[in-house]
Amino acid sequence: ICTAASSDCATCLNTLKSDGTPCDWYQNDDSDIRYCSNGCDWFMTPDTCGKSTCASYETARSCDLATTCLDCLEQDSCQGWSPTIGSCFSNCDKPTDISCYSTINLAGQILATPSEICTQADTEATNQALCSKSSSSCTTCVNTTMTNGQPCRWQPVDGSNGGVCLHQCGMIGCGETECP
């Protein structure tokens, strides 16, 4: 009975099994697996055995649908925008190796309005684009001026004559503002 109700979370959870309890909804957003079932499948672990509420899935889905910083941060359930990849998250815990902007800090205090935060994120995206277009050489890179008046930073890549033009410090370092 539950497998016939696999169209969406709400339909699944509103379908009752023969014992009178609702079916369980399974959803893996990383692989787009979504279905309705009678109970835990053999490969499911207790913490992923299906849900009896659609709220957590709908939050992730609404964040995924946001295409701009304001679309993202103006939703109560979405508190993380990454201009690096143009994606919205429920919070900034998920993207660990890219910049993420939020209207709240880790203590839950409001930092700024979505508009103010998105202005900062847009500035970063502009600077990132400026610097990444200047990666042909160290000289081209450090002679490129970002919106804040500072030069882009050249980060040599070990073992080659090339490098990367950065707008800010990252996992590979901060780069230099002068060529060797």
C-alpha positions as CSV (number, residue, x, y, z in Angstrom):
1,I,0.0,0.0,0.0
2,C,2.8,2.4,0.8
3,T,4.8,1.9,-2.4
4,A,1.7,3.1,-4.3
5,A,1.9,6.4,-2.4
6,S,5.5,7.3,-3.5
7,S,4.7,10.4,-5.4
8,D,5.7,12.8,-2.6
9,C,6.3,13.1,1.1
10,A,2.8,14.4,2.1
11,T,1.0,11.7,0.1
12,C,3.1,9.0,1.6
13,L,2.7,10.2,5.2
14,N,-1.1,10.5,4.7
15,T,-1.3,6.9,3.6
16,L,-2.0,4.4,6.4
17,K,-0.7,0.9,6.7
18,S,-3.0,-2.0,7.6
19,D,-2.1,-1.5,11.3
20,G,-3.3,2.1,11.1
21,T,0.1,3.8,11.3
22,P,1.4,6.1,8.5
23,C,3.9,4.9,5.9
24,D,7.5,6.1,6.2
25,W,9.1,8.6,3.8
26,Y,12.7,8.1,2.7
27,Q,14.7,10.8,1.0
28,N,18.3,11.1,0.2
29,D,19.0,14.6,-1.2
30,D,22.6,13.7,-2.2
31,S,21.4,11.0,-4.6
32,D,17.8,12.1,-5.3
33,I,16.4,8.8,-3.9
34,R,12.8,9.4,-2.7
35,Y,10.2,6.7,-1.9
36,C,7.5,5.6,0.4
37,S,7.7,2.3,2.3
38,N,6.2,0.1,5.1
39,G,9.2,0.4,7.4
40,C,13.0,0.2,7.5
41,D,14.6,-1.5,4.6
42,W,17.5,-3.9,5.1
43,F,20.1,-1.3,4.1
44,M,18.7,1.6,6.3
45,T,20.2,2.5,9.6
46,P,18.0,3.5,12.5
47,D,18.7,7.2,12.0
48,T,17.7,7.1,8.3
49,C,14.7,4.7,8.6
50,G,12.3,7.1,7.2
51,K,10.5,10.1,8.6
52,S,7.1,10.8,9.9
53,T,7.2,14.5,9.0
54,C,8.1,16.3,5.8
55,A,9.4,19.4,7.5
56,S,13.1,18.6,7.3
57,Y,12.8,17.5,3.7
58,E,10.9,20.6,2.7
59,T,13.4,22.9,4.3
60,A,16.3,21.4,2.3
61,R,14.2,21.5,-0.8
62,S,13.2,25.2,-0.4
63,C,16.9,26.1,0.1
64,D,17.8,24.1,-3.0
65,L,15.3,26.1,-5.1
66,A,16.7,29.6,-4.1
67,T,18.8,31.0,-7.0
68,T,19.9,34.3,-5.5
69,C,21.3,35.4,-2.2
70,L,18.1,37.3,-1.4
71,D,15.9,34.4,-2.4
72,C,17.9,32.3,0.1
73,L,18.4,34.5,3.1
74,E,14.8,35.9,3.1
75,Q,13.5,32.4,3.8
76,D,13.2,31.6,7.5
77,S,14.5,28.1,7.0
78,C,17.6,29.0,4.9
79,Q,20.5,30.8,6.6
80,G,23.5,30.1,4.3
81,W,24.4,31.5,0.9
82,S,27.6,30.7,-0.9
83,P,28.5,33.1,-3.7
84,T,31.4,30.8,-4.6
85,I,29.0,28.1,-6.0
86,G,25.8,30.1,-6.0
87,S,24.0,27.8,-3.6
88,C,21.7,28.1,-0.6
89,F,21.9,26.1,2.5
90,S,19.8,25.7,5.7
91,N,22.9,27.0,7.6
92,C,26.6,27.6,7.0
93,D,27.7,24.2,8.6
94,K,27.4,22.3,5.3
95,P,29.8,24.1,3.0
96,T,33.1,23.6,4.8
97,D,35.7,24.6,2.2
98,I,33.9,27.6,0.5
99,S,32.7,30.9,1.8
100,C,29.2,31.1,3.2
101,Y,27.2,34.1,4.3
102,S,24.5,34.1,6.9
103,T,22.4,36.7,8.7
104,I,23.0,35.0,12.0
105,N,26.2,33.9,13.8
106,L,27.0,30.6,15.5
107,A,25.4,31.9,18.7
108,G,22.1,32.5,16.8
109,Q,22.5,36.3,17.0
110,I,21.3,38.4,14.1
111,L,24.2,40.0,12.3
112,A,22.6,42.0,9.6
113,T,19.6,42.1,7.2
114,P,19.6,39.7,4.2
115,S,20.1,42.8,1.9
116,E,23.2,43.9,3.8
117,I,24.7,40.3,3.8
118,C,23.9,39.8,0.1
119,T,25.7,43.1,-0.7
120,Q,28.8,41.6,0.9
121,A,28.3,38.3,-0.9
122,D,27.9,40.1,-4.2
123,T,31.1,42.0,-3.7
124,E,33.0,38.8,-3.0
125,A,31.5,37.2,-6.2
126,T,32.6,40.3,-8.2
127,N,36.1,40.2,-6.7
128,Q,36.4,36.4,-7.3
129,A,35.4,36.9,-11.0
130,L,37.9,39.8,-11.4
131,C,40.8,37.8,-10.0
132,S,40.0,34.5,-11.6
133,K,40.0,36.1,-15.0
134,S,43.5,37.4,-14.3
135,S,45.2,34.0,-13.7
136,S,47.2,34.1,-16.9
137,S,50.3,35.4,-15.1
138,C,51.5,36.8,-11.8
139,T,51.9,40.3,-13.3
140,T,48.4,40.3,-14.7
141,C,47.0,39.1,-11.4
142,V,48.7,41.6,-9.0
143,N,47.9,44.5,-11.4
144,T,44.2,43.7,-11.2
145,T,42.4,45.9,-8.7
146,M,39.4,44.6,-6.7
147,T,36.4,46.6,-5.7
148,N,38.0,47.5,-2.4
149,G,41.0,49.0,-4.2
150,Q,43.3,46.1,-3.2
151,P,45.2,44.0,-5.7
152,C,44.4,40.4,-6.4
153,R,46.9,38.0,-4.8
154,W,49.1,35.5,-6.8
155,Q,49.5,32.0,-5.4
156,P,52.2,30.0,-7.1
157,V,51.4,26.3,-7.6
158,D,54.2,24.0,-6.5
159,G,56.1,22.2,-9.2
160,S,55.0,24.4,-12.0
161,N,55.6,27.9,-13.5
162,G,51.9,28.8,-13.1
163,G,49.7,29.8,-10.3
164,V,46.3,30.9,-9.2
165,C,45.0,34.5,-8.9
166,L,43.0,34.8,-5.6
167,H,40.6,37.4,-4.2
168,Q,41.1,36.2,-0.6
169,C,42.9,33.6,1.4
170,G,41.8,30.0,0.9
171,M,42.9,26.5,1.5
172,I,45.9,26.9,-0.7
173,G,47.1,30.0,1.0
174,C,46.8,33.8,0.8
175,G,49.1,34.5,-2.2
176,E,51.3,37.5,-2.7
177,T,50.7,41.0,-4.0
178,E,54.2,41.2,-5.6
179,C,55.7,38.9,-8.2
180,P,59.0,37.1,-7.5
